[in-house]
Amino acid sequence: MSELIKRVLVAVIGIPIGLALIYLGGIIFTIALSIISSIALWEYYHLFSAKNYHPYKLTGILLNNVFIFGFYIIHSQSKFGYDFFIFLFFILSALIILLTIGIISKRANSLINFAATLSGLIYVTFTFLTLNFIREFNLFYQWIQGNFFEIYSGIGAVGIFKNIDTDWAAKLTIILISSVWISDSFAYFVGIKFGKHKILTSVSPKKSWEGFIGGLAGAIFGFSFLGYFFLPDVSFHHLLIMGLIVAVFGQLGDFAESKLKRDSGIKDSSAILPGHGGILDRFDSLMFISPIIFIYLILNVFIK
C-alpha cells in the first residue's frame, strides 16, 4: 500500500472522529486531548532519549494529565476566578516537583534532563491546552466580561465577538483544525507537483516555496470559506487574518519539529499513524498555531 493511500485512509477515518470529539467538547474532548498529548509528549521525550538524555517521562506525562484534567475541572464548574489562579499554582508546583526530582536524581546530565522535561510541558502540554482554551472560549469570554467589562465600559459584544457561546467556540475550533488540514493538503500536493525552490534544505529538504504558497492559499481559503458560512457574525478580515496565522505559524511549527527530528537522527516521531508518522508529525503545525489564535482572540476582546 502506497504512502499516499495510507495518508488518505487515516484522514478519512480520523477527520470525522476528530470533528465529532471537538463538537461534543466536555469530558470526551478532554480525554481525547489527554491521550493525544500524552503520546505526543512521549514522542518528544523520545527525541531526547535518542541523544542519550533522560527526561523524566512518567513525571512529565503525569503532570501533562494533571494540567489537562485540571483545566476541565475548572471549566466544568464554570469558574474562572480564583480557581483559575489555583490552576496557575499547579504549574508552579510542577516546576518545584521537577526541580526536586532533578536534585535527587543520580543520573548524569540532571540539568539537561530537567530542562528537557520542562520544555516538553511547554512545547506539548501548553499548546494542547490552548486548543482546549479555544474550544471553551465562551467561558473565558464570560469571565473576562464579568471582571473587566464593568471597568472598561462599551467594550463588550464588539469586533470579532457578538454571539459567543459553546456552539460558537466549537465551530471556531472545527474551522481552525479543518483549515490546518486544508493548508497541509494544499502544501503537500502543490509541493509535489510544482516544488522546485527549496526553503531551508538543512532542516527540511522537501519543503518548497511553491508548497508554502499552496499552503497559504489553502489556509486563507479554508478559514474564510468555512468561517463565512458557519461564523457569519465574524468580520471577514478577522477570518483572513486567522487564515494567515494558520499558514505562517503552521509552517514554523513544521520546521521546528523537523529540526528536532533531524538533530535527533529520527525520521518520524513514531509510526502510530500510518502514512503520517507520529502524533508530533501530524499536530506540529497546530501546536504552533493554537497559542497564537488564542492570543488573537483575547486581544480582540478589548478592540472596539
Secondary structure, 3 states (H helix, E strand, C coil): CCHHHHHHHHHHHHHHHHHHHHHHCHHHHHHHHHHHHHHHHHHHHHHHHCCCCCCCHHHHHHHHHHHHHHHHHHHHCCCCCHHHHHHHHHHHHHHHHHHHHHHHCCCCCHHHHHHHHHHHHHHHHHHHHHHHHHHCHHHHHHHHHHHHHCCCCCCCCCCCCCCCCHHHHHHHHHHHHHHHHHHHHHHHHHHHHHCCCECCCCCCCCCEHHHHHHHHHHHHHHHHHHHHHHCCCCCHHHHHHHHHHHHHHHHHHHHHHHHHHHHHCCCCCCCCECCCECHHHHHHHHHHHHHHHHHHHHHHHCCC
